[in-house]
Amino acid sequence: MLGILFNEKECKELDYVLRKELDEMLLDLGDSRLDGEIKQAITRRYRIVFRMFARIATPRELSRYALRVKHNQQ
């Protein structure tokens, strides 16, 4: 585990960077031209970045970026 101290301005910048990265990955996940392996890699990375964002975001902000889980219906 690694601990880092940020001042208020740095926290806002981190928030901005993480939001932009999450937005970009959501766009990529919605792109039908990408195959399954690429989407799986993006999803794994998305979960890591989302957990980072969860440490500084409010629950309302998090709900915007929560991935919808697909359930296999049989």
Secondary structure, DSSP 8 states (H G I E B T S, - for coil): -------HHHHHHHHHHHHHHHHHHHHHHT-TTS-HHHHHHHHHHHHHHHHHHHTTS-HHHHHHH---------
